[in-house]
Amino acid sequence: MKRRSVQILRSSLGRRRREYRRLVAWSLVQAVPAFLSGWIVARAVDHGFLADRPATGFLWLGALAGAYLVGAWGTRHAMLGLASLIEPFRDELITLVTTGTLHRSARLGAPADTAGVARLTEHVERARDAYGAIVLFIQGFVVTAVAVLLGLAGLDPVLLILVLPPLLIGLALFVAALRAMAARQREVILADERIAETASALTGGLRDVVACGAEERVRAQTGGQVDAAQRAAVSLARLTAVRTAALGISGWVPLLLILLGAPWLVRNGVTAGAILGAVTYVSQALQPALQGFVQGLGSSGLWLLVTVGRMAEIAVPPDEPETAGAGAGAAPVHMPGRPGGARVETHGLTFGYAQSAEPVIRDLDLVLRPGEHLAVVGPSGAGKSTLAALIAGVLEPQAGRVRVDGVPVLALGDGEELARHRVLIPQEAYVFAGTLRENLTYLVPGAAPADVAAAVHAVGAAPLVERLGGYDALVDPRDLSAGERQLLALARALLPAPRLALLDEATCHLDPVAEAVAEEAFARRPGTLIVVAHRISSALRADRILVMDGTRVELGTHEELIAGSALYRDLVGHWGAASGSPAPVGAATRTGRVRGAVRVLSRLAAHLGTVTSSPTPGRSGWRRSDCVRRSSW
């Protein structure tokens, strides 16, 4: 962060060398009083007042007044020249902050970067002012210090012995404390940003807070952030003691040494005028410049360094992938995953069921790292199944592309080769008339019996196989319930160990316990898993959750979406207060049905969605030749 801040500041100055050289020139004019003040006072005292020639003394003092007028003229032009440095710098900061804010707000799965408002308004303006102050303070101190030391050497070199050592010691102490002060300043800035972000979130979600009865929790969280900001500010304030000590050593110890050493100086031939000139140099020139330098660098300088570094952190270059987002230009998020899975990428993915129809999915950018577990949730008709079909290659997008391990999904091949890459299990799990083994090994005809048994046990279908009479038993789809057909389809899809598995509500007819067993079987395997979820429990098992609502999408963890997505909070819902269990994702809708209706629908959905042991009517007569894409079931 510090290196990046220095690089930005140095780059800004480097692009305006002519303006900076002009500022330095006027600063030299501005330093004329500092260079001449002590020398003129010494001449006025030694050659005027002490020589009983007051008129000469007053003439020298008049010359000093003229020097101050010249310095004021130089100060005016220096301030005018400063504007040519700080205003372009302000524009650069605005560009930097705007770029980062847009990138963060466009991320899929993150709330809008409301802290960017604080950076754009308060931080940019303060950084601009601090930049101008620091340029003047540092440059002014360097020029003034050099002028004072040259003036002291002109009066009498022995005076340097009393001034230079404490000056260097105090500066060294101050520089040594800068790192700790910068860390405290960063804490203050981050605390301010967190408070601004929380205030913005509360403004938009106040109704939800009141409706959920979360006032005390929100008050505690907000109060904790305010307390953290206070602690950071107090910690920074304590370090001002070091700054004060450095200022005292550098500015006041030289003056004290000159006054205490005056008798020794006089005995060694230093005139009274030279001693008064040294006092003038230290008190009227060195001390003000030193005070401005220490206080400016210790407050404005640290603020500038930390703030610019913070702005650089949020300015993510377009070619540096940090997020996954919807819309063209959004950078993809890379999440840690398990080895052995497929890397899935969608870029600009757009699909509609007719050219004239509104797209169901528009400009979707998404990256899943190998082995990642993604849950897809959303209201009915939001495009969840469409997305699964597009990623599986069952549908062809109108625009954009889908790649699996860098290969276009439509070019992955067919049959067993395709099944090794990806398997899509739709909501309606079709079983054809034949033996149970034929149904289970459809994607891997030569599978070993041990592998078949392992897949069956993994998804929890062993009791079903036993009830049906073993692997060589004939299967009539009409004799199986919807849940039983889903179990057989899950075992069939698990057997080839695909690098990418897509479960399109493939467990919707299972009870929550059976669903958890099946999904965990796919999650344990070394592969990427995408689950179109119908229960919040499925979403909670995922690494990340994609919330779809037409062309609007959000991506994040459960905790991030609960905090930042109103739609996801509506989808989550709750069971009745008695059970305390999560509700099916679809139980709560965006329109916010009353909680009593949610409880009734949730319990009814749970009751109807369980696996029954008794046979239920199902589709019959399905054979291998009837499958449109054999790897999809």
C-alpha positions, 0 to 999 in steps of 0.5 A: 500500500505504501509503495503504491501510494508513493508511486502514485504521488511520484508519478503525479509530480513527474508528469508536471515537472515544469510546474514543479520547477516553477514552484521551486523557483518561487519557493526560493524567493519565498525563503529570502526572509529566512535567509536574510533575517538573522544576518540583518538582525546581527548587522543592525545590532552590531553595526547600528544600535550597539555602535551607537548608530540607531539610524543605521540599525533602523535602516537594516531593520527596514531592509528586513521589512523589504525582505519580508515583502519580497517573501510575501510576493514569492508566497503569492506566486508559489500558491498560484503555482500550487494550483497547477499541481493539486487540481490535476492531482484531484482529477486523477484521484477522482478517476482512480476512485470512480474506476474502483467504485464502478468495478466493485459496484458491478461485481456479481455477488457484492452490494454496491460499493457505498464506501466509494461515496465517502472516498469520492466526496470526503477523501478526495477533497481532503487528499487534494488539500493534504497534497497541496499542504504537503508539497508546501510544507516539505519544500518550504522546510527544506528550503528554509532549513538550508537557508537557516543553516547557511545563515548560521554558518555566515554568522559564525560556524560555531553556532551550527554545533548548537543547532544542527545535532538536536535538529537531526535527532528530532527529525530522526525520532519523528521519521521513526514514528511515521510507520506506526502513525501511518498504520493508525491513520489507516485504521481511522480511514477504514473505520470511517468507510465502514461507518459510511457503508453501514449508514448507507445500508441502514438507509436502504434496509430500514424497513427490513430491520424493523420488520425482522425486529433486528433493531437491537442487533443493528444498533449493537453492530453499528455501535461497535463500528462507531466504538472501533472508529473512536478507538482508532482515533484515540490510538492515533492521538496518542502518537501525537506525543511522539510528534510533539517530542520531535518538534520540541527537540528539533525546534526548542532545544537549539534555542535553549542551547543558544541562550544557555551557551551565550556566555561561552559564545561571547568569550569565544568571540561571537558578537551579541548581534550574531547571537541575536541573529541565531535566535532570530534564525531559530525562532522566526524561520526554523521553528515555524518551518519545522512546526509546519513540516512535522505537523503537516507530515504527521497529519496531512501527510499520513492522511494523504499516504494512507488515503491514496493507498486505499484508493489504489486498492479499490481501483482494480484494473480490468485485466486483473480478475477479482470478481464475477459479475453480470454484464459486459466488462465485469471481472470474474471472481476466483474462489478456492476449489477442490482439484479434479473439477472442471473450470467453468467460464461464461462470458457475455452469456445471453439467451432468450426463447425467441429472437423477439422475446426479452432475454432470460439471461443477459450478459452473464459473466461467471467463473467457477474454479475447479471443484467449486460448489455453486448453488443457484436460487431464484423465483420460478421463471428466473432462468435457473434451469436455462442457465444449467442447460446453457452450461451443460450445452443442451441449449445454445446461447444467442450471444456469449460463450460457455467454456469448460476447462477452456473448451467450448461446451458444445465441442466436448463430444458426445456419449461417454466422452461427454459424460466424463466432462459433464452430467446434467440431471434434470428435475424429471429423472427418466428411467427406461424399461430394462434392468437396474444395472442397465439404467445405472451403467447407461453412461458407463456401460463397462463399469465395474460392479464395485464402482456401481455399488459405491455410487449407489451407496453414496447417494443413499439408493442401496435400500431401493436397489435391495427392494427392487431385487438387485442390479439384475432386476427388471425396472418398470418406470411406472412402479417407481415414485418420482423420488426413487427415479431421482435416486437412480438418476443421481447414482447413474450421474455419479458413476462416471465421476464427471468433472462437472455435475449439474443438478437441476432441482434433481433432488426436489422429490427427496426429503431433506435428509435424503437430499443432503446425502445425495448432494454431499455425495457429489460434493465429496467427489473431486469435481465442480458442482452446480445445484439449482436449489429448491431448499435453503439447506442446499444453498447453505452447503454451497461455497457460493450462491447465485441469486437469479431474478431475470437478468438481475443476478447476485453472487456471494456466500450465504452471509454476504447475500443475507446482508446485501440481497433483499431478494435472497432474504425473501427467498430464504424465509423460515419454517414455523417458529416451532420447528426452527428449520429452514424453509424451501427457497421457493416458499417466500417470494419477492412480493413478501407473502405474510408469514402465516401463508409461508408456513402453510406452503412450506409444510405442504411442500415438505410433505409432498416432496418426501420420498415414499416407499410405495409406487406412484404412477410415472412415465413409462415406455422410455428406452435408450432410443427415446433419449434426446441427449443420452448424457443428460439423464 
